[in-house]
Amino acid sequence: MTFTLQHSDQHSRARAGLIETAHGTIETPIFMPVGTAGTVKAVHQHELANDIAAQICLGNTYHLYLRPGLDVLRLAGGLHRFNGWSGPVLTDSGGFQVYSLAHRRKIKEEGVTFQSHIDGSKHHFTPEGVMDIQRVIGADIIMAFDECTPYPCEYRYAQKSMELTHRWLARCVGRFDETEPLYGYSQTLFPIVQGSTYPELRKISAETIAAFGRDGNAIGGLSVGEPAEEMYAMTELVTDILPKDKPRYLMGVGTPENILECIARGIDMFDCVLPTRNARHGMLYTADGIINIRNSRWKEDFSPIDAGSPVPASRTHTRAYLRHLFINEEILGMQLATLQNLGFFLWLVGEARRRIFDGSFSDWKNQMVRSVSTRL
């Protein structure tokens, strides 16, 4: 993997770049649709590639390890061949599940023992094992195994957790560097900065992660309930330390407003379940604001779902029709809403990229932050 920094904004830390992977080029800043179990819910791979122009998608180590399982993925030749997505893939290491499945896991120096949310069976994840699993999945970018701390989090726990994440990172790097890809193309490993919302811990973690000299770096442990201003402060602190010639990935973020503010603070890559999850409940994101399509005010609104959307279906179907689909619990409603939201998120980062190049990013960002957080 290579990263080329193409342009930087004069009035913020926003930047535009190119990430080259074995499965294609990614233009940054970029939003990555989340396909936890090998599928972006309610969207076909053809639609991802053509209707919304997704450039990279996510998979999740924990979920893919459980189902379909490593034997199936290895026989298929990796996730790309299994699910038919030909573009780049990034896999989360399962570290977030260490956080989200707190009632089902035990953390020790060696790794994490957890109970499957499917059948209660016990499994053991170690840094070395997680590298091996991600080799089998075959993602272009794989994540180090870490512990994502909750919010709020006591300082002492955050410190101990961060130090454990650093020790696990050394083991991840050792295993990654002593093994080879399985399917004839290269993979790259991103370490993850932790430290909760404590500036001194974030500084230590960012410096530690940067010293490993990997091809890219990630920031974890944010967007877990902390106030947005704390997220922005930690992001700004960390991007000041992480190398400028490597891509920076802010994990699990976020709303359109979060994304814009964090682009301005030097982030290149984002992912979040919000556009797909909220779509399935009838919440639509547009450049003019947020729509709850179930509201009765849209019952006789025969204007397009979003006239400015890059998604063809959002320009041809009406808000009244989409509301009708949701009220009648038709699956097509969830599909159209998901396409709209993902299309909008990808438009947003693409427009941010264009504005970085032409020098208008900061003024545009300030105006867009107000618009995208408005409820229509």
C-alpha positions, 0 to 999 in steps of 0.5 A: 500500500502507498499513500500520496499526499496531493494537497493540503488546505491553507486554513485547516488541517484538511488534506487530499490524497491517494491510497494505492492498494492491490484492489484499487485506488482510494481517493481521500478523504473517504468514507467506508461503508460497513459490511460487518458480515461480508455485506453492506446491509440492504445494498448489492455489490453492484450498487456499491460500485456503480450507484454510490461509487464506494471505493473501499468497504469494511468487514469485521474479523469477529463476525466473519470468524464466527460466520461463515468461518475461516474454512469457508473463507479460505476455500473461497479464496478470501472475502473478495471472491466470497462476496464478489466485491472487487474493490479494496477491503479493510477489516476491523480486528475484533477489538471493538467487540472487546468493548461492545461485548463486555458482558461476554469476554475476559481480557488477559495479557495473552488475549481475550476469551469471549462467548459467541453472541450466536450460540454461547460457544467460547473462543480465544483471540490473541494478537497473533491469532487475529493476524492469522484470521485477517490473513485468511479473510484477505483484506487489503488493510488489516487492523491491529488487535486492541482494547477499545475503552468505554466512556467514561473511563477512569484514568488508571484503567485507560492507562493500563488498557493503552499499555496492553494495546501497545504490547499487543501491537508489538505482537501483531507486528511480529506475527504480521511480518513473519507471515505472508499473504495467502492469495497473491496480493499484499496486505498492510497493517494499521496500528491503533491509537488509544488513551480514552479522552486523556490528552497525556495518554493520547500523546503517549499512544500516538508517539508509540504507534508512530514509532512502529513506522507502519503504512498507515495509522488509526485512532480508536476509542472515540465516538463511544459516548464522549461529547463531540468537543472531546472527540475533536480535541483528541483527534486534533492532538493525535493528528499533530503527532501522527506522520503526515505522509501516512493515512489517518483513519478515525474508527467508527466516526460518525455523523456528517457533522463529525466527519466534516469537523474531523476532516478539518483536523487532518483525518483521511478515512472514516467508517460508521454504521449510522448511514445504514442503520439509521436508513433502516429506521427511516432516517435520511441524510441530505445536504439540506438536513435530516429527514424522518421519512415516516413523518406524516408531513411527507405523505403527499410530498411528491418531490424527489427523495433528494433532488441533488443526490448522486443516487439515481433512485433518490432523484426518481422516487418521491418522498411520498412513495418512500414513506409509503414503503416504510409505513407498509414495511416494504423491504424496498424502502430500506434499500432506497434509504440505505442507498440515499444515505451512503450516496450522501456520505460518499458525496460529502467526502468527495465534495470535501476533497474537491473543496480542499483542492480549490481552496474553499473547504473551510468556508464550505465546511462551516456552512455544511455543518449547519445544514447537515445537522438541521432536522427537516 
